[in-house]
Amino acid sequence: MALALWWIPPIVLVALALVVAGALLARRRGGRAPQGEPIANSERLTRLPGYRRALDRSGLLLGLAGAVAVAVLVVATVAGSRWVYTKVVTPEKFNRDIVLCLDVSGSMVDYDAEVLDRYLEMLPGFEGERMALVLWNSSAVPVFPLTDDYAFVEHQLTEIRDLMRTDSWHDKVSGGTLERPGASLVGDGLAACVMQFEGAAPSSTEPPPDDGRSRSIILATDNVVNGAQTVTLPQAMSFAQEHRITVHGLDANEHADAYSAEYQQAMDAYSGRYHVLQDPASVDLIVDEITSEQTSRIEGAPQLLVIDRPETWLWWLLALVPAYLLLVRRLRA
């Protein structure tokens, strides 16, 4: 606890001392106050019980008024000096990276808005993790890189979801995702998402960094491949596994078929996690799986927090000032 404007109390004390000294000096220079006309038999009047009670009551009110006036002065001084609380905190962030990997092919049109809704539902379950978004069809387009600015992430996901629900979504969302023949090339799309992580570029000769960072991909697709892939889904899963990346597959198919079976088989073969989009519990399961992975924490630079809490002193002023005015009024009466 400290006073932000620490110089105010000394100034108030000096000013108060000058006022008191000036009053005493003026009293000494003025001498004794002039006496009024003497009143006969006044001693009998001052001995009356009613007079004594009135005198005692007046003295009590005067003392209370003085005490309240001092309290008002002290509280006003402290309030004006800004009584603040200081605390040193060391922010911590969970050392996790998550890439949202979304298939925007024609067969996914009816599901993409729902997938984005699921992505948005996951956001409150994360705290400090970095997230990225990649859209892909026959080719991939990173929408935003890994970031922990959740307001930005939410804005981007919401904007794309809303565009997906319009008739012109194809022109506004799929730009750059049809640079090659074919559609819904799952293996190529997943490989592009893997390369969003540090050290996962094909040209890199360095081993995957072992920095304690958890890496996850949430892959949403129906696995309906149309065309020749450079990388198959099992190959992309192996690529992810080599770089210590866990793939959480979100299957958009409404019914179990050959596409779903192939999708689940690839997830199971390479330590991935398989989920069905239509399952209401899939969001909670994916969040729990990601947050349960062991990871290190990143400690930021210590920060000094200054918390200004004036309301306590203002409430005291609100109570003391009317009390002082009431006492002064009683004294005058």
Residue pairs with C-beta under 8 A, 6 or more apart in sequence:
1 83
1 84
1 85
1 86
2 83
2 84
2 86
3 9
3 78
3 81
3 82
3 83
3 84
4 81
4 82
4 83
4 84
4 306
4 308
5 80
5 81
5 82
6 81
8 77
8 80
8 81
9 77
9 78
9 81
12 73
12 77
16 73
39 45
45 51
46 52
58 331
61 327
61 330
61 331
62 331
64 327
65 324
65 327
65 328
65 331
68 320
68 323
68 324
68 327
69 324
71 316
71 320
72 317
72 320
72 321
72 324
75 313
75 316
75 317
75 320
76 317
78 313
79 310
79 313
79 314
79 317
82 308
82 310
83 309
83 310
83 312
83 313
84 306
84 307
84 308
84 309
85 306
85 307
85 309
86 304
86 305
86 306
86 307
87 304
87 305
87 307
88 302
88 303
88 304
88 305
89 302
89 303
89 305
90 299
90 300
90 301
90 302
90 303
91 299
91 300
91 303
92 128
92 297
92 298
92 299
92 300
93 128
93 129
93 148
93 297
93 298
93 300
94 127
94 128
94 129
94 214
94 291
94 295
94 297
94 298
95 211
95 212
95 213
95 214
95 295
95 296
95 297
95 298
96 126
96 128
96 129
96 130
96 213
96 214
96 215
96 216
96 290
96 291
96 293
96 295
97 129
97 130
97 131
97 132
97 146
97 197
97 213
97 214
97 215
97 216
98 126
98 129
98 130
98 131
98 132
98 216
98 217
98 218
98 290
99 131
99 132
99 133
99 134
99 146
99 193
99 194
99 196
99 197
99 216
99 217
99 218
100 119
100 131
100 132
100 133
100 134
100 157
100 218
100 220
101 134
101 136
101 189
101 190
101 193
101 217
101 218
101 219
101 220
102 108
102 112
102 115
102 116
102 119
102 133
102 134
102 135
102 136
102 220
103 112
103 136
103 137
103 184
103 186
103 189
103 220
103 221
103 222
103 252
104 112
104 135
104 136
104 137
104 173
104 174
104 177
105 137
105 183
105 184
105 224
105 226
106 183
107 183
107 184
107 222
107 224
108 115
108 184
108 220
108 221
108 222
108 252
109 164
109 169
111 220
111 222
111 252
111 277
112 161
112 164
112 220
113 161
113 164
113 165
114 277
115 220
115 250
115 252
115 277
116 157
116 158
116 160
116 161
116 164
117 161
118 220
118 250
118 277
118 282
118 283
119 157
119 218
120 154
120 157
120 158
120 161
121 283
122 218
122 283
122 286
122 287
123 150
123 153
123 154
123 157
125 283
125 284
125 287
125 291
126 150
126 287
126 290
126 291
128 148
129 148
129 290
130 146
130 147
130 148
131 146
131 147
131 148
131 150
131 153
132 142
132 143
132 144
132 145
132 146
132 147
132 196
133 142
133 143
133 144
133 153
133 156
133 157
133 160
134 140
134 141
134 142
134 143
134 189
134 192
134 193
134 196
135 141
135 143
135 160
135 173
135 174
135 177
136 177
136 185
136 188
136 189
136 192
136 193
137 174
137 177
137 178
137 183
137 184
137 185
137 189
138 177
138 178
138 179
138 180
138 181
138 182
138 183
138 184
138 185
138 188
138 227
139 176
139 177
139 178
139 179
139 180
139 185
139 188
139 192
140 177
140 188
140 189
140 192
140 193
141 175
141 176
141 177
142 192
142 196
143 156
143 160
144 152
144 153
144 156
145 196
146 196
146 197
147 153
160 173
163 169
163 172
163 173
164 173
166 172
180 227
181 227
181 228
182 225
182 226
182 227
182 228
182 229
183 226
183 227
184 221
184 222
184 223
184 224
184 225
184 226
185 225
185 227
185 229
185 230
186 219
186 221
186 223
186 225
186 229
186 233
186 236
187 225
187 229
187 230
187 231
187 232
187 233
187 234
187 235
187 236
188 229
188 230
188 231
188 236
189 219
189 221
190 217
190 219
190 231
190 233
190 236
190 237
190 239
190 240
190 247
191 230
191 231
191 235
191 236
191 239
193 217
193 219
194 200
194 217
194 236
194 239
194 240
194 243
194 245
195 201
195 202
197 215
197 243
197 245
198 209
199 206
199 207
199 208
199 209
199 243
200 208
200 239
200 243
200 245
208 242
208 243
208 244
210 244
211 296
212 295
212 296
213 295
213 296
214 246
214 290
214 293
214 294
214 295
215 243
215 244
215 245
215 246
216 245
216 246
216 247
216 248
216 290
216 293
217 240
217 245
217 246
217 247
217 248
218 248
218 250
218 286
219 247
219 248
219 249
219 250
220 250
220 252
220 277
221 249
221 250
221 251
221 252
221 263
222 251
222 252
222 253
222 259
223 233
223 251
223 253
223 259
223 260
223 262
223 263
224 259
231 239
233 262
233 263
233 266
234 266
234 269
234 270
237 247
237 266
237 267
237 269
237 270
237 272
238 270
240 246
240 247
240 270
240 272
241 270
241 271
246 271
246 272
246 273
246 289
246 290
246 293
247 267
247 270
247 272
247 273
248 272
248 273
248 275
248 286
248 289
248 290
249 263
249 264
249 266
249 267
249 272
249 273
249 274
249 275
250 275
250 276
250 277
250 282
250 286
251 260
251 263
251 264
251 274
251 275
251 276
251 277
252 277
253 259
253 260
253 263
253 276
253 277
254 278
263 274
264 274
266 272
267 273
267 274
268 274
273 285
273 286
273 289
275 282
275 285
275 286
276 282
